Structures are given as structure tokens and as C-alpha cells.
Amino acid sequence: MEGQAWHQLSEEQLAKSLDTDRAKGLSREQATERLGTLGPNELAEKRGDSPLKLLLNQFKDFMVLVLVGATIISGLLGEMLDALTIIAIILINGVLGFYQEYRAERSLRALKELSAPFAKVVRDGELLHIPARELVSGDVVLLESGDRVPADLRFVECNDCSVDESALTGESVPVVKTAGKLDTADLALGDRKNCGYLGTMVTRGTAKGIVTVTGMQTEMGKIADLIQQTEEAETPLQHRLEQLGKILIVVALALTVVVVLAGILHGQPAYDMFLAGVSLAVAAIPEGLPAIVTIALALGVQRMIKRRAIVRKLPSVETLGCASVICSDKTGTLTQNKMTVTKLWLGGRTVEVTGEGYEPTGLLKENGKSIDAKGDAALRRLTQIAALCNNSDLSQQEAAADAKKRKSTKGELPVSEAMEWKIQGDPTEAALLVLAAKTGLVKSALQSLYTRVKEFPFDAERKRMSVLVSHQGGKLVCAKGAPDLLVSQCAYVLWDDQVVPFTASLKNKVLAANEAMARESLRVLGMAYRDVKAHETCASGEQAESGLIFVGLTGMMDPPRKEVKEAIYKCRQAGIKTVMITGDHGTTAEAIARTLGIIGREGRVITGTELAAMTDEDLEKVADDVNVYARVSPEHKLRIVQALQRRGHVVAMTGDGVNDAPAVKAADIGIAMGITGTDVTKEASALVLSDDNFSSIVAAVEEGRGIYENIRKFIRYLLASNVGEIMTMFLAMMAGLPLPLVPIQILWVNLVTDGLPAMALGVDQAESDLMQQKPRAAKENIFARRLGWKIVSRGVLIGLCTLGAFVLALKAGEGQSNQLVHAQTVAFATLVMAQLIHVFDCRSSRSIFHRKLLENKFLVFAVLSSLVLMLAVLYIEPLQPVFKTVPLDLRDWALVLVAAGIPTFALGAGSVWSSSKQKKKRTKINYGGSSPSTRPIR
């Protein structure tokens, strides 16, 4: 029955297909039999790995195995401190990885909590309250306002029933439900107005429905299945670091073997060369790299929390930095998810309404000038109707976050700071209440003057609602509804504060105004009223709603967040495309997209119906050209994300509803809304926005880019330093020279230079043009953009200069008893100083001269600390025999500083000269050799 088009069946066909009775429901025997056959009405949970297996899986990574090898080597050398440090790194990384995966497994449990715990069901003609998990297809279920729909069902009776389906479809306005069959075969979920879906909420009225499918066959169950089947992609950072680790191991070990063999062949003692080789291997493999990456990401996470972005998975920070597409849900993400009246039409006049959300503050303006509602009869009458013909409530309540804060501070938070306006009931009616409050009409005050006598509720055929109220002067009918149908019930119109006959010409003006407001994607309602004569009964809606006086039109919308337009512009500057994916209608979505700048003149909008007719290959071909996807289902969202990924994009997907969860999980980085987001989406996401603000994504992108560049900085620094160490030993052995560095010195250099300075680079300030650069390619190598060349060139030069200083010191000390020890001390000091100078060069993608030298205070402190440690082993006598060093004099230091400065300052000066030359060349090309100042600015 899964593929059955339930919305197309008549009531008789429905009952026959499900073998049930609308009045009596199923028999107890039928229900028991079906429960045994179909299983319970609950979401099945895929059996995942045990916590122990999840933990053990963290230690199967190649880099972790390398670190274990480094631990063993360090232990054999007697370097227990290094061994313990590496073990700590392995354990920390393993625990963090386990925690992240364990949290991810909770997404389905959160989804299950959306299921209604109990249901009101008719069996054998009796009304029963049963656990929702015992429902079966064919059960007759009763619903009322506030109930959660317990299974997918087809309505057979609706009394002014509206259902909030935003968590499933993304549509912000509750759907008015009907009981009749629908003839169109291929309808989107949001258009199947005679169907209800598991997990959605009844906001108004009552209804009766027959359960069609349960458990995993429901629309919510399909989402659960998608979440289970969707695999989380390995992040670009994880992939690159794994590649880097393998390359480093092979290269470092190969060169170390060559160094050892070359030394032995040139007459060096085999034992000494073995110790030197092992020390060189330990130093060459950057075992601290995973720890530094983790620390850099963790510190970045702390900065992002201050910018309203909460990271659930550390590597996702870097992933967001290389995002090329952000797929965003509309409702609650780009918009406020608060219906707001923005425009009125009164007797030929257009009135703009300011103010946002449910805060009853704002101005009413006509031709740019504020108007006084008290002196405007038409406006007063319209807002009176809006407040009286209304079943919602607007009140101030304590914000949940502030309530917690008040509790933690023992009531010290001022009440005025902890209150916010909230609604109860239909958001459309709430928008009308807010409009009335902006003009000074409060519903509670009106209720003391007007008493509701009767209500004629909204239904799909009449498309209007009216109430009969009594007051001191008599009785009054207030009506609201679809303007085209309401107009037909009106005999008069309020025009220029006068009640005049509603002529065909005036009706056409009203309908033209309605069309104009609808083209702006406003949800338009007409307002009308009439005084009831004393002898009238108004027994039916048709009687009450005849001969009405038409007052005006209200246009409302879910307005865009005011800061989003600027955020989208910044994304465009950063080379990031924003794509809107929504369950709303195409015209509404396109209007919002154009307002925000998501779609331009040549942008394309695709509906869910069009998308369903496309193959995955067809979708992939057009994915780069589409800016808006409207009226889509959860499966569509997942297909869109996957199509963009196949096009080579790194995709970020934002969302708040359950319908977004599969796509959020499948995206390279999933972003959930912290306030309006469901637990399901939060658990499936990698990033949660605590303020539900799209602009916070831009801040997160900037942080992500900065963190990745910082990771590249310390990779550049660590590897260039390691290349320098290897080249020093390699060239010396190939030239038949004595060992320029003893094993303990190699390990000390590794400890002094690879620690604090590398970590300080992880918190370096971003370069000024970071957000003007295009996103890096998803498959970009970690050594791209000449990073590999910089590592090799600086590393080789550091090695050559260190070896040069060693040779000069060796010659200068000929005949002295400590000649070799003195030369090794000079080489040791040169190598350390060259690396400490080089670390400042790593801060810029160009050269050391392009950044302020002392801007990164952490780096300055780290370098000074490393310098003090180096001086300690040179000048503290007890340490000298341990590290095989001797004190250096001023002449030695002159040699050390000159040799150490050459790799950075020589190449830096070359970079500045090259940049200046290229700038002049570009100037000649752009301006034909004339002065730039004489050219027009374009």
C-alpha cells in the first residue's frame, strides 16, 4: 500500500481499500492481527556499532599507527617524555573521535521523540486512548488542536482544522485541511490537503482521519531511513592529513636510511649513525601534527562560539572554510518564520506597515508619512475586524533562555530583559493581532466591549471565516477571507470613509489591488463587516456573510531577516553561491530570493514537480545554474546536495525542520538552527547556529578559512624545519663530513621548535584579503598554491646555511681540542635560530615583510620561550655535557645570525622584488604605460 495515492480516493474507496468502517473503526481482532503483521507504529532504529567498537575504531587510522611506532622508537632511545606525550596525543584524539561518532548516532532517537506517545482511536465503535505505537492502517483517529498526528492518515472529517507541517515540508503557514478527495495525481506533500503526516501538529480545529500507513512506511519513516542510509563524507582536512602522513613517513624513513648508509660508507661508526638515524626519523616525522591540528580547531571553535556558531565536529570547521555552495532552507533561516502584515489597501490607498516579528511596535505610513490610526475610520474598522475575527492570542512570556539564566542567577535578571512576545494559534491570525496592536487595539480590551455570539469557521469551499459579536449598540458581523470570494459577498464598500455601493468598477479595483499584492508574494486577506438588524437570526454562514461592507486588504509575509542580504553579498564576494531550497510555492520563494539577492536576472527556479521528472544526470547538468528549488520534498533536498557534490562543490546545508535532516547529514557540512531547529536536525548537523542567523554562517566561513590557512602555516613551518634538519645531516654525510648534530641535539631541536611556535601559528590572525578569495577546490592538495615549493626551498636553504656555518666553524677551530663540539654547537644554534626566524615568514602567503612582525603576541612569546630554552643548554654548565654544547662568543653569534637569517630574508626580499615587478607589469598592461591616476575610475 506504500505507493497508493490516498489523496485521490473517495471516502468509500478509502474505507474499502483499508477494510475499515468510518463510524466503528476496526475491530479489536483486526487491530491485533494487523499489529502482528505490520509491526508497531514506530521508527525502526538501525543497529549501530557498540560504544567499545566505536572507541577501538578510532585507533585504526594510519597516522595513529605511525604515532605508535614513534612512541616505540622514543622509548627505545630512553626519551620517555616524548613517548608519554605521543601516547597522550593518541588517547586524546581517540576519545574526541569516539565522542563525535557517539553523538551522531543519537539523531534517530531524537526523530523518534516526534512521534505522538498516545492516540485517540475508535475501535468497535468505542473511543479508546492507546499508545501510538499500537496504531495500524485502517484505524480511525480523532484529533484536536494541540495534538500531534500519530501516523500518516487521510482525513474524512475536518472542522476548521489547520496543521503545522513546517517540520516536514518547510512551509511556514499551517495548512488548512479538507476531507474531500483531490483529483490531481502528482501532488507535493504540502498540497495534499486531505492528508496528515506523522509528527506534524494540529494548530486549530478538530478532525477525524483513517490511518493509511504506519512506522517506517510514513513520510517521517522515509526520512528516518534516509538518515540511516546517508553516509557522512570524510572531510577534506581528514583526507589531506591522512595523505600527508603517508607521504611524510615514506620520505622521512627513506632519507633517514640514506643518511645512515652514507655515514657508514664514509667511515662513521655504525652505532653512532644508527642512533643519529633513529633520532632524525623521530624529528623528521611531525608526531605533534595531529595534536596541533586538534588544538587549532578547538581554539577556532571557542572563537566561533563567541560568533554564535557552535561546532559539534571539529574537522567541520575547516570544511566550512572551503564551502563553495550554501544550500539554505527559507523558512526560519533566511526568513523570520513569523508572519507579518507589511501592506494594507484601503479604498484605493496603500499603507505600508513597519516592524518585525510579533513585537507590536511599528509605524503605519502612507506616501512615506506616518498616519494616526485613531483618525482614520477605515483603518480603525479594518484592525477591529482583524482582532475580533480571530482565534489566536498574543502575549508576553519569559524567554526560555532568559528563564534559565534567571534561575542560575537567582532572579537577578531584570524582568523587562527576559520577556518576549509569543503567539498561540494560527500564525496568520497572529499577524493580524499584531497589526491591530500596532494601532492601539488590543484583543483583550476589545473582548470587554464585544462578546462573541457565534463563529462560522473557515472551510476550503467558502475560503472565509466570520464571527457574530454583540455590543451595547447591537450586533456586528466581522469577516475575513480570500478577497476574490469575499468580494462576491459584499454589497457595499468603505471608500473615503463613506459606505457606498460596491459597483463593478470598484470591485475591479479591489481585485486588481489583490493581484498586485499577490505578485509581491504577499498572502492577501480581505476584510468586511456589517451591522446586524435586530430581527436577523444569522443562523448560517451564508446568512451572516451576505450584504457585507468591504473594508480593505491585508498583505502579509514571512519577512526576510534584515541582516541576511548583507550576509549573502559577503558570500558572493567570497566566491560562495547561495541556493534556496524550500517547501514553499515557487512565486513566494522567487520573490524572497530576489529581495535577498540570491537570484539575478538569469537565475533559474525549479519546482519539486520538475525535479521529480529529472534523472540524477539531468539534475547534475543544471545544478550550477539553479538558484531556487521550490515545493520540494526531503528526498529532493538530498538529491540536490548530492548533485552539487558530484559537480565538485563542497556543500553546506542549513536547515531547521525534520525534512532537512537527511540533506544536512549528507552535506559536507550540515548547519542546524539552534532556536527553531528540531533535535533531529541538530543531531545530524556538524554546526549549530545559536541565534538562527544566516549571517553567522559568514562568520563561520571566515573562521573556517582562517583555521585552514593556519594549519597550512604550521605544516609549512614544521615540514620546512624538518627538511632543514634532514638536509643538514644528508649533505654532511654525502660530503663525508663529521656529524653536524648529535642525536640529543636533533631531539632537542625537534622539541624546542616544533612545540610552542607551531601552536602559536595555529591561532594566528587571518590575512586581510581572506574573504575576497575564491574557495579552494574540494580536491586541492595540502601543498597547493606553491606551499610545497616554499617548504622545499626554505628547508633546503636552512640545511645549506646550517651546514655552511658548521663547516666555517669547523675550519675556524682547527687545532682546538673542542673543535668538533664547538662546530656542532654553532650548527645547533644556527638550525634553531633559522627555524625561529622562519616561523615569522610562515605567517604570510607572500613574505615576512607583508605582515606586522609583532602582531601575533602568542608567537612572540613562543619564540622567546624557545630562545631561552636554547640559550639554557648553551650556557648552563650542568646541561652542556648532556647536550654536547659549549658557550658561543660574539663572533660565533654573528656567524649564527647571518647564516640563520639568509633563508628567510633573502627569499623574502626576492618575493617583494618579484611582487613589485609584477605590479608594474600589470600597471603597464592595464593603463598602456600612462599613470593610473589619469585613467577614469570604472
GIZI-V323837 format. One record per residue. RES is the residue in three letters. SS is DSSP state (H for helix, E for strand, - for the rest). Layout:
BEGIN
res=RES ss=SS
res=RES ss=SS
END
This chain:
BEGIN
res=MET ss=-
res=GLU ss=-
res=GLY ss=-
res=GLN ss=-
res=ALA ss=-
res=TRP ss=H
res=HIS ss=H
res=GLN ss=H
res=LEU ss=-
res=SER ss=-
res=GLU ss=H
res=GLU ss=H
res=GLN ss=H
res=LEU ss=H
res=ALA ss=H
res=LYS ss=H
res=SER ss=H
res=LEU ss=H
res=ASP ss=-
res=THR ss=-
res=ASP ss=-
res=ARG ss=-
res=ALA ss=-
res=LYS ss=-
res=GLY ss=-
res=LEU ss=E
res=SER ss=-
res=ARG ss=H
res=GLU ss=H
res=GLN ss=H
res=ALA ss=H
res=THR ss=H
res=GLU ss=H
res=ARG ss=H
res=LEU ss=H
res=GLY ss=H
res=THR ss=H
res=LEU ss=H
res=GLY ss=-
res=PRO ss=-
res=ASN ss=-
res=GLU ss=-
res=LEU ss=-
res=ALA ss=-
res=GLU ss=-
res=LYS ss=-
res=ARG ss=-
res=GLY ss=-
res=ASP ss=-
res=SER ss=-
res=PRO ss=H
res=LEU ss=H
res=LYS ss=H
res=LEU ss=H
res=LEU ss=H
res=LEU ss=H
res=ASN ss=H
res=GLN ss=-
res=PHE ss=-
res=LYS ss=-
res=ASP ss=-
res=PHE ss=H
res=MET ss=H
res=VAL ss=H
res=LEU ss=H
res=VAL ss=H
res=LEU ss=H
res=VAL ss=H
res=GLY ss=H
res=ALA ss=H
res=THR ss=H
res=ILE ss=H
res=ILE ss=H
res=SER ss=H
res=GLY ss=H
res=LEU ss=H
res=LEU ss=-
res=GLY ss=-
res=GLU ss=-
res=MET ss=H
res=LEU ss=H
res=ASP ss=H
res=ALA ss=H
res=LEU ss=H
res=THR ss=H
res=ILE ss=H
res=ILE ss=H
res=ALA ss=H
res=ILE ss=H
res=ILE ss=H
res=LEU ss=H
res=ILE ss=H
res=ASN ss=H
res=GLY ss=H
res=VAL ss=H
res=LEU ss=H
res=GLY ss=H
res=PHE ss=H
res=TYR ss=H
res=GLN ss=H
res=GLU ss=H
res=TYR ss=H
res=ARG ss=H
res=ALA ss=H
res=GLU ss=-
res=ARG ss=-
res=SER ss=H
res=LEU ss=H
res=ARG ss=H
res=ALA ss=H
res=LEU ss=H
res=LYS ss=H
res=GLU ss=-
res=LEU ss=-
res=SER ss=-
res=ALA ss=-
res=PRO ss=-
res=PHE ss=E
res=ALA ss=E
res=LYS ss=E
res=VAL ss=E
res=VAL ss=E
res=ARG ss=E
res=ASP ss=-
res=GLY ss=-
res=GLU ss=E
res=LEU ss=E
res=LEU ss=E
res=HIS ss=E
res=ILE ss=E
res=PRO ss=E
res=ALA ss=H
res=ARG ss=H
res=GLU ss=H
res=LEU ss=-
res=VAL ss=-
res=SER ss=-
res=GLY ss=-
res=ASP ss=-
res=VAL ss=E
res=VAL ss=E
res=LEU ss=E
res=LEU ss=E
res=GLU ss=E
res=SER ss=-
res=GLY ss=-
res=ASP ss=-
res=ARG ss=E
res=VAL ss=-
res=PRO ss=-
res=ALA ss=-
res=ASP ss=E
res=LEU ss=E
res=ARG ss=E
res=PHE ss=E
res=VAL ss=E
res=GLU ss=E
res=CYS ss=E
res=ASN ss=E
res=ASP ss=E
res=CYS ss=E
res=SER ss=E
res=VAL ss=E
res=ASP ss=E
res=GLU ss=-
res=SER ss=H
res=ALA ss=H
res=LEU ss=H
res=THR ss=H
res=GLY ss=-
res=GLU ss=-
res=SER ss=-
res=VAL ss=-
res=PRO ss=-
res=VAL ss=E
res=VAL ss=E
res=LYS ss=-
res=THR ss=-
res=ALA ss=-
res=GLY ss=-
res=LYS ss=-
res=LEU ss=-
res=ASP ss=-
res=THR ss=-
res=ALA ss=-
res=ASP ss=-
res=LEU ss=-
res=ALA ss=-
res=LEU ss=H
res=GLY ss=H
res=ASP ss=H
res=ARG ss=-
res=LYS ss=-
res=ASN ss=-
res=CYS ss=E
res=GLY ss=E
res=TYR ss=-
res=LEU ss=-
res=GLY ss=-
res=THR ss=-
res=MET ss=E
res=VAL ss=E
res=THR ss=E
res=ARG ss=E
res=GLY ss=E
res=THR ss=E
res=ALA ss=E
res=LYS ss=E
res=GLY ss=E
res=ILE ss=E
res=VAL ss=E
res=THR ss=E
res=VAL ss=E
res=THR ss=-
res=GLY ss=H
res=MET ss=H
res=GLN ss=H
res=THR ss=-
res=GLU ss=H
res=MET ss=H
res=GLY ss=H
res=LYS ss=H
res=ILE ss=H
res=ALA ss=H
res=ASP ss=H
res=LEU ss=H
res=ILE ss=H
res=GLN ss=H
res=GLN ss=H
res=THR ss=-
res=GLU ss=-
res=GLU ss=-
res=ALA ss=-
res=GLU ss=-
res=THR ss=-
res=PRO ss=H
res=LEU ss=H
res=GLN ss=H
res=HIS ss=H
res=ARG ss=H
res=LEU ss=H
res=GLU ss=H
res=GLN ss=H
res=LEU ss=H
res=GLY ss=H
res=LYS ss=H
res=ILE ss=H
res=LEU ss=H
res=ILE ss=H
res=VAL ss=H
res=VAL ss=H
res=ALA ss=H
res=LEU ss=H
res=ALA ss=H
res=LEU ss=H
res=THR ss=H
res=VAL ss=H
res=VAL ss=H
res=VAL ss=H
res=VAL ss=H
res=LEU ss=H
res=ALA ss=H
res=GLY ss=H
res=ILE ss=H
res=LEU ss=H
res=HIS ss=-
res=GLY ss=-
res=GLN ss=-
res=PRO ss=-
res=ALA ss=H
res=TYR ss=H
res=ASP ss=H
res=MET ss=H
res=PHE ss=H
res=LEU ss=H
res=ALA ss=H
res=GLY ss=H
res=VAL ss=H
res=SER ss=H
res=LEU ss=H
res=ALA ss=H
res=VAL ss=H
res=ALA ss=H
res=ALA ss=H
res=ILE ss=-
res=PRO ss=-
res=GLU ss=-
res=GLY ss=-
res=LEU ss=H
res=PRO ss=H
res=ALA ss=H
res=ILE ss=H
res=VAL ss=H
res=THR ss=H
res=ILE ss=H
res=ALA ss=H
res=LEU ss=H
res=ALA ss=H
res=LEU ss=H
res=GLY ss=H
res=VAL ss=H
res=GLN ss=H
res=ARG ss=H
res=MET ss=H
res=ILE ss=H
res=LYS ss=H
res=ARG ss=-
res=ARG ss=-
res=ALA ss=E
res=ILE ss=E
res=VAL ss=E
res=ARG ss=-
res=LYS ss=-
res=LEU ss=-
res=PRO ss=H
res=SER ss=H
res=VAL ss=H
res=GLU ss=H
res=THR ss=H
res=LEU ss=H
res=GLY ss=H
res=CYS ss=-
res=ALA ss=-
res=SER ss=-
res=VAL ss=E
res=ILE ss=E
res=CYS ss=E
res=SER ss=E
res=ASP ss=E
res=LYS ss=H
res=THR ss=H
res=GLY ss=H
res=THR ss=H
res=LEU ss=H
res=THR ss=E
res=GLN ss=E
res=ASN ss=E
res=LYS ss=E
res=MET ss=E
res=THR ss=E
res=VAL ss=E
res=THR ss=E
res=LYS ss=E
res=LEU ss=E
res=TRP ss=E
res=LEU ss=E
res=GLY ss=-
res=GLY ss=-
res=ARG ss=E
res=THR ss=E
res=VAL ss=E
res=GLU ss=E
res=VAL ss=E
res=THR ss=-
res=GLY ss=-
res=GLU ss=-
res=GLY ss=-
res=TYR ss=-
res=GLU ss=-
res=PRO ss=-
res=THR ss=-
res=GLY ss=-
res=LEU ss=-
res=LEU ss=E
res=LYS ss=E
res=GLU ss=E
res=ASN ss=-
res=GLY ss=-
res=LYS ss=E
res=SER ss=E
res=ILE ss=-
res=ASP ss=-
res=ALA ss=H
res=LYS ss=H
res=GLY ss=H
res=ASP ss=-
res=ALA ss=H
res=ALA ss=H
res=LEU ss=H
res=ARG ss=H
res=ARG ss=H
res=LEU ss=H
res=THR ss=H
res=GLN ss=H
res=ILE ss=H
res=ALA ss=H
res=ALA ss=H
res=LEU ss=H
res=CYS ss=-
res=ASN ss=-
res=ASN ss=-
res=SER ss=-
res=ASP ss=E
res=LEU ss=E
res=SER ss=E
res=GLN ss=E
res=GLN ss=E
res=GLU ss=E
res=ALA ss=-
res=ALA ss=H
res=ALA ss=H
res=ASP ss=H
res=ALA ss=H
res=LYS ss=H
res=LYS ss=H
res=ARG ss=H
res=LYS ss=H
res=SER ss=H
res=THR ss=-
res=LYS ss=-
res=GLY ss=-
res=GLU ss=-
res=LEU ss=-
res=PRO ss=-
res=VAL ss=H
res=SER ss=H
res=GLU ss=H
res=ALA ss=-
res=MET ss=E
res=GLU ss=E
res=TRP ss=E
res=LYS ss=E
res=ILE ss=E
res=GLN ss=E
res=GLY ss=-
res=ASP ss=-
res=PRO ss=H
res=THR ss=H
res=GLU ss=H
res=ALA ss=H
res=ALA ss=H
res=LEU ss=H
res=LEU ss=H
res=VAL ss=H
res=LEU ss=H
res=ALA ss=H
res=ALA ss=H
res=LYS ss=H
res=THR ss=-
res=GLY ss=-
res=LEU ss=-
res=VAL ss=-
res=LYS ss=H
res=SER ss=H
res=ALA ss=H
res=LEU ss=H
res=GLN ss=H
res=SER ss=-
res=LEU ss=-
res=TYR ss=-
res=THR ss=E
res=ARG ss=E
res=VAL ss=E
res=LYS ss=E
res=GLU ss=E
res=PHE ss=E
res=PRO ss=-
res=PHE ss=-
res=ASP ss=-
res=ALA ss=-
res=GLU ss=-
res=ARG ss=-
res=LYS ss=-
res=ARG ss=E
res=MET ss=E
res=SER ss=E
res=VAL ss=E
res=LEU ss=E
res=VAL ss=E
res=SER ss=E
res=HIS ss=E
res=GLN ss=-
res=GLY ss=-
res=GLY ss=E
res=LYS ss=E
res=LEU ss=E
res=VAL ss=E
res=CYS ss=E
res=ALA ss=E
res=LYS ss=E
res=GLY ss=E
res=ALA ss=-
res=PRO ss=H
res=ASP ss=H
res=LEU ss=H
res=LEU ss=H
res=VAL ss=H
res=SER ss=-
res=GLN ss=-
res=CYS ss=E
res=ALA ss=E
res=TYR ss=E
res=VAL ss=E
res=LEU ss=E
res=TRP ss=E
res=ASP ss=-
res=ASP ss=-
res=GLN ss=E
res=VAL ss=E
res=VAL ss=E
res=PRO ss=E
res=PHE ss=-
res=THR ss=-
res=ALA ss=H
res=SER ss=H
res=LEU ss=H
res=LYS ss=H
res=ASN ss=H
res=LYS ss=H
res=VAL ss=H
res=LEU ss=H
res=ALA ss=H
res=ALA ss=H
res=ASN ss=H
res=GLU ss=H
res=ALA ss=H
res=MET ss=H
res=ALA ss=H
res=ARG ss=H
res=GLU ss=-
res=SER ss=-
res=LEU ss=-
res=ARG ss=E
res=VAL ss=E
res=LEU ss=E
res=GLY ss=E
res=MET ss=E
res=ALA ss=E
res=TYR ss=E
res=ARG ss=E
res=ASP ss=E
res=VAL ss=E
res=LYS ss=-
res=ALA ss=-
res=HIS ss=-
res=GLU ss=-
res=THR ss=-
res=CYS ss=-
res=ALA ss=-
res=SER ss=-
res=GLY ss=H
res=GLU ss=H
res=GLN ss=H
res=ALA ss=H
res=GLU ss=-
res=SER ss=-
res=GLY ss=-
res=LEU ss=E
res=ILE ss=E
res=PHE ss=E
res=VAL ss=E
res=GLY ss=E
res=LEU ss=E
res=THR ss=E
res=GLY ss=E
res=MET ss=E
res=MET ss=E
res=ASP ss=E
res=PRO ss=E
res=PRO ss=E
res=ARG ss=-
res=LYS ss=-
res=GLU ss=-
res=VAL ss=H
res=LYS ss=H
res=GLU ss=H
res=ALA ss=H
res=ILE ss=H
res=TYR ss=H
res=LYS ss=H
res=CYS ss=H
res=ARG ss=H
res=GLN ss=H
res=ALA ss=-
res=GLY ss=-
res=ILE ss=-
res=LYS ss=E
res=THR ss=E
res=VAL ss=E
res=MET ss=E
res=ILE ss=E
res=THR ss=-
res=GLY ss=-
res=ASP ss=-
res=HIS ss=-
res=GLY ss=H
res=THR ss=H
res=THR ss=H
res=ALA ss=H
res=GLU ss=H
res=ALA ss=H
res=ILE ss=H
res=ALA ss=H
res=ARG ss=H
res=THR ss=H
res=LEU ss=H
res=GLY ss=-
res=ILE ss=-
res=ILE ss=-
res=GLY ss=-
res=ARG ss=-
res=GLU ss=-
res=GLY ss=-
res=ARG ss=E
res=VAL ss=E
res=ILE ss=E
res=THR ss=E
res=GLY ss=H
res=THR ss=H
res=GLU ss=H
res=LEU ss=H
res=ALA ss=H
res=ALA ss=-
res=MET ss=-
res=THR ss=-
res=ASP ss=H
res=GLU ss=H
res=ASP ss=H
res=LEU ss=H
res=GLU ss=H
res=LYS ss=H
res=VAL ss=H
res=ALA ss=H
res=ASP ss=H
res=ASP ss=H
res=VAL ss=E
res=ASN ss=E
res=VAL ss=E
res=TYR ss=E
res=ALA ss=E
res=ARG ss=-
res=VAL ss=-
res=SER ss=-
res=PRO ss=H
res=GLU ss=H
res=HIS ss=H
res=LYS ss=H
res=LEU ss=H
res=ARG ss=H
res=ILE ss=H
res=VAL ss=H
res=GLN ss=H
res=ALA ss=H
res=LEU ss=H
res=GLN ss=H
res=ARG ss=H
res=ARG ss=-
res=GLY ss=-
res=HIS ss=-
res=VAL ss=-
res=VAL ss=E
res=ALA ss=E
res=MET ss=E
res=THR ss=E
res=GLY ss=E
res=ASP ss=-
res=GLY ss=-
res=VAL ss=H
res=ASN ss=H
res=ASP ss=H
res=ALA ss=H
res=PRO ss=H
res=ALA ss=H
res=VAL ss=H
res=LYS ss=H
res=ALA ss=H
res=ALA ss=-
res=ASP ss=-
res=ILE ss=E
res=GLY ss=E
res=ILE ss=E
res=ALA ss=E
res=MET ss=E
res=GLY ss=-
res=ILE ss=-
res=THR ss=-
res=GLY ss=-
res=THR ss=-
res=ASP ss=H
res=VAL ss=H
res=THR ss=H
res=LYS ss=H
res=GLU ss=H
res=ALA ss=H
res=SER ss=-
res=ALA ss=-
res=LEU ss=E
res=VAL ss=E
res=LEU ss=E
res=SER ss=-
res=ASP ss=-
res=ASP ss=-
res=ASN ss=-
res=PHE ss=-
res=SER ss=H
res=SER ss=H
res=ILE ss=H
res=VAL ss=H
res=ALA ss=H
res=ALA ss=H
res=VAL ss=H
res=GLU ss=H
res=GLU ss=H
res=GLY ss=H
res=ARG ss=H
res=GLY ss=H
res=ILE ss=H
res=TYR ss=H
res=GLU ss=H
res=ASN ss=H
res=ILE ss=H
res=ARG ss=H
res=LYS ss=H
res=PHE ss=H
res=ILE ss=H
res=ARG ss=H
res=TYR ss=H
res=LEU ss=H
res=LEU ss=H
res=ALA ss=H
res=SER ss=H
res=ASN ss=H
res=VAL ss=H
res=GLY ss=H
res=GLU ss=H
res=ILE ss=H
res=MET ss=H
res=THR ss=H
res=MET ss=H
res=PHE ss=H
res=LEU ss=H
res=ALA ss=H
res=MET ss=H
res=MET ss=H
res=ALA ss=-
res=GLY ss=-
res=LEU ss=-
res=PRO ss=-
res=LEU ss=-
res=PRO ss=-
res=LEU ss=-
res=VAL ss=-
res=PRO ss=H
res=ILE ss=H
res=GLN ss=H
res=ILE ss=H
res=LEU ss=H
res=TRP ss=H
res=VAL ss=H
res=ASN ss=H
res=LEU ss=H
res=VAL ss=H
res=THR ss=H
res=ASP ss=H
res=GLY ss=-
res=LEU ss=H
res=PRO ss=H
res=ALA ss=H
res=MET ss=H
res=ALA ss=H
res=LEU ss=H
res=GLY ss=-
res=VAL ss=-
res=ASP ss=-
res=GLN ss=-
res=ALA ss=-
res=GLU ss=-
res=SER ss=-
res=ASP ss=-
res=LEU ss=H
res=MET ss=H
res=GLN ss=H
res=GLN ss=-
res=LYS ss=-
res=PRO ss=-
res=ARG ss=-
res=ALA ss=-
res=ALA ss=-
res=LYS ss=-
res=GLU ss=-
res=ASN ss=-
res=ILE ss=-
res=PHE ss=-
res=ALA ss=-
res=ARG ss=-
res=ARG ss=-
res=LEU ss=H
res=GLY ss=H
res=TRP ss=H
res=LYS ss=H
res=ILE ss=H
res=VAL ss=H
res=SER ss=H
res=ARG ss=H
res=GLY ss=H
res=VAL ss=H
res=LEU ss=H
res=ILE ss=H
res=GLY ss=H
res=LEU ss=H
res=CYS ss=H
res=THR ss=H
res=LEU ss=H
res=GLY ss=H
res=ALA ss=H
res=PHE ss=H
res=VAL ss=H
res=LEU ss=H
res=ALA ss=H
res=LEU ss=H
res=LYS ss=H
res=ALA ss=H
res=GLY ss=-
res=GLU ss=-
res=GLY ss=-
res=GLN ss=-
res=SER ss=-
res=ASN ss=-
res=GLN ss=H
res=LEU ss=H
res=VAL ss=H
res=HIS ss=H
res=ALA ss=H
res=GLN ss=H
res=THR ss=H
res=VAL ss=H
res=ALA ss=H
res=PHE ss=H
res=ALA ss=H
res=THR ss=H
res=LEU ss=H
res=VAL ss=H
res=MET ss=H
res=ALA ss=H
res=GLN ss=H
res=LEU ss=H
res=ILE ss=H
res=HIS ss=H
res=VAL ss=H
res=PHE ss=H
res=ASP ss=H
res=CYS ss=-
res=ARG ss=-
res=SER ss=-
res=SER ss=-
res=ARG ss=-
res=SER ss=-
res=ILE ss=H
res=PHE ss=H
res=HIS ss=H
res=ARG ss=-
res=LYS ss=-
res=LEU ss=-
res=LEU ss=-
res=GLU ss=-
res=ASN ss=-
res=LYS ss=H
res=PHE ss=H
res=LEU ss=H
res=VAL ss=H
res=PHE ss=H
res=ALA ss=H
res=VAL ss=H
res=LEU ss=H
res=SER ss=H
res=SER ss=H
res=LEU ss=H
res=VAL ss=H
res=LEU ss=H
res=MET ss=H
res=LEU ss=H
res=ALA ss=H
res=VAL ss=H
res=LEU ss=H
res=TYR ss=H
res=ILE ss=-
res=GLU ss=H
res=PRO ss=H
res=LEU ss=H
res=GLN ss=H
res=PRO ss=H
res=VAL ss=H
res=PHE ss=H
res=LYS ss=-
res=THR ss=-
res=VAL ss=-
res=PRO ss=-
res=LEU ss=-
res=ASP ss=-
res=LEU ss=H
res=ARG ss=H
res=ASP ss=H
res=TRP ss=H
res=ALA ss=H
res=LEU ss=H
res=VAL ss=H
res=LEU ss=H
res=VAL ss=H
res=ALA ss=H
res=ALA ss=H
res=GLY ss=H
res=ILE ss=H
res=PRO ss=H
res=THR ss=H
res=PHE ss=H
res=ALA ss=H
res=LEU ss=H
res=GLY ss=H
res=ALA ss=H
res=GLY ss=H
res=SER ss=H
res=VAL ss=H
res=TRP ss=H
res=SER ss=H
res=SER ss=H
res=SER ss=H
res=LYS ss=H
res=GLN ss=H
res=LYS ss=H
res=LYS ss=H
res=LYS ss=H
res=ARG ss=H
res=THR ss=H
res=LYS ss=H
res=ILE ss=H
res=ASN ss=H
res=TYR ss=H
res=GLY ss=-
res=GLY ss=-
res=SER ss=-
res=SER ss=-
res=PRO ss=H
res=SER ss=H
res=THR ss=H
res=ARG ss=-
res=PRO ss=-
res=ILE ss=-
res=ARG ss=-
END
